[in-house]
Amino acid sequence: MKRQTIAVIVASALVAGAPIEVNASDNQSACGAVLCLAGLIAGGSGGGDCEGYMRDYFSIVKFHNGHFDLAGTLNARTGFTDQCQSGDSATKKSVNDKYGTSQSGP
């Protein structure tokens, strides 16, 4: 299963054009979310192995006075994706630009 997950991440990175350098201090969930969501932006399907990574990303939701907080959610998700230090900054930005203010997944 782990080998299959790695294969999906590598394939998603290749589709997205993201560099594939692994940093020991990276948050694997954040890197997986970046790669899977970048793959969706590039037209990929994400696949079953991406569900958990995308769930982690979209579970980050902030509210202010009982209402969905666009800026708070975007800032929190940006902080999450920034935990993937080996990820390309432009790729992380495009993921957050597209999905950072969405209350639920794609």
Beta strands, then each sheet from edge to edge (+ up, - down):
strand 1: 63-64
strand 2: 67-68
sheet 1: 1+ 2-
end
